[in-house]
Amino acid sequence: MVNPETASKILLDESEMPTQWYNIVADLPVPPPPALHPMTHEPAGPEDFAPLFPMALIEQEVSTKRYIDIPGGVLDVYKLWRPSPLYRARRLEKLLDTPAKIYYKYEGVSPSGSHKTNTSVPQAYYNHQEGITKLTTETGAGQWGSALAFATAQYGMECEVWQVAASHRAKPYRRTMMEIWGASVHASPSELTEFGRQLLAENPDHPGSLGIAISEAVSEAVADPKTRYALGSVLNHVLLHQTIIGEEALLQLAKVGDVPDVLVGCTGGGSNFGGLAFPFLREKLAGKMNPTIRCVEPAACPSLTKGEYRYDFGDTAGLTPLMKMHTLGHDFVPEPIHAGGLRYHGMSPLVSHIYDQGLVEAISIPQTECFAGAIQFARAEGIVPAPEPTHAIAAAVREALAAKEAGEERVILTALCGHGHLDLASYETYLAGTMTDLDLSDDAIAEAMKSVPVLG
Ligand SMILES: *Cc1c(COP(=O)(O)O)cnc(C)c1O
């Protein structure tokens, strides 16, 4: 039994692991706007996605069913690291001298070190079921590429990854990790695709971007009937798969009799945030709890807080369906902040929609504050966070200090969605005192927004 007075690690038995994902679309007061065909601008049908994804995932992408069963072949692999632990950050609470309770759901226990395996495994599984033998993808920070490399290896599939050139140079160990699991990895832009060759001709030292790498991976997938593409964030089916995080956290908090007053999560494409937050939003919409739910994004790539809610492409070349999302423009190349996984021009359409509906809040935090929070966290709790969730930690620290100011015992919940063992260079920069904050000027945003299509 868990003793709520002393517990700092709240575990679930394998037999308590949820066996269904939760689809928030079933419970939204207003349905989210559909994706549009990139040429006709009509609502995109299943056939528009068919060259990219297997039918099972396309069905999930447009599903309005509240719960979707997790297949046994996925549960088996999940059990390698799930259920993941929920921690009460008692040592951080003490360090901050706060009356608040801080809980964090830790996803760094997965083989690749982040939450991304929660979706890479089902994506590989469904593709395998439909006879697909190879998946292509992009990776920015390297987290998604390694998660997909691990998952494809589980089902004996091939995996080809376009890694953003800047990260390919800066993170050789992520590349090695992908190669250990059998993936082949190219720097993007690459000589392998028409779009990549074009960009390299303009600039042989092109640093690349997620949008460009997506274009390359997509163009390779559509050219081969046995190959499909896999995306690690943004899409509805990805957020669906991540809801196992929130479903487990609900069960774990119930064991200690706590209900969150505030839930904060970092948002790049919105998947770890949606994964934790959506099951709690379901409870909130049902009137069972009333947490404030807040997205936290980097000040240098603020798609929710500074972008516009418009139809835009998911990639730079404009190959994907148009999605209504908070966007900085698909041409936007963000500053090289350390949280590589948060450098995406758009936000998931589902998170964008619930933000537009006023169901969640959003803030941005500059990276030096994030790393300051992460250092406090690591010294107290021991775990070295990935650069992305340092945003969530900094927001949790702000909340804990506000609770102290107010003299209130608030319950704070966040996702520590990955560890930072392969991101130590960012900590090195911070500790050397040379990390700077990169703010995004309104002029730069206005310039990038020019690439967003104007729909008739
Ligand atoms: C990819 C990644 C992110 C950003 O993606 P989301 O879809 O917003 O979760 C955040 N944290 C880690 C550790 C990641 O690997």
The ligand as an SDF file (V2000), in Angstrom:
LIG
                    3D

 15 15  0  0  0  0  0  0  0  0999 V2000
    9.7960   15.4450  -28.7290 C   0  0  0  0  0  0  0  0  0  0  0  0
    9.8770   15.8650  -27.3390 C   0  0  0  0  0  0  0  0  0  0  0  0
    9.1280   16.9550  -26.8630 C   0  0  0  0  0  0  0  0  0  0  0  0
    8.2550   17.8000  -27.7320 C   0  0  0  0  0  0  0  0  0  0  0  0
    7.1920   17.1470  -28.3140 O   0  0  0  0  0  0  0  0  0  0  0  0
    5.7130   17.1650  -27.7660 P   0  0  0  0  0  0  0  0  0  0  0  0
    4.9490   16.5440  -28.8500 O   0  0  0  0  0  0  0  0  0  0  0  0
    5.3190   18.6080  -27.5450 O   0  0  0  0  0  0  0  0  0  0  0  0
    5.7100   16.3970  -26.5110 O   0  0  0  0  0  0  0  0  0  0  0  0
    9.2230   17.2740  -25.5270 C   0  0  0  0  0  0  0  0  0  0  0  0
   10.0100   16.5820  -24.7030 N   0  0  0  0  0  0  0  0  0  0  0  0
   10.7420   15.5300  -25.1060 C   0  0  0  0  0  0  0  0  0  0  0  0
   11.5870   14.8010  -24.1190 C   0  0  0  0  0  0  0  0  0  0  0  0
   10.6930   15.1400  -26.4340 C   0  0  0  0  0  0  0  0  0  0  0  0
   11.4080   14.0830  -26.8380 O   0  0  0  0  0  0  0  0  0  0  0  0
  1  2  1  0
  2  3  1  0
  2 14  2  0
  3  4  1  0
  3 10  2  0
  4  5  1  0
  5  6  1  0
  6  7  2  0
  6  8  1  0
  6  9  1  0
 10 11  1  0
 11 12  2  0
 12 13  1  0
 12 14  1  0
 14 15  1  0
M  END
$$$$
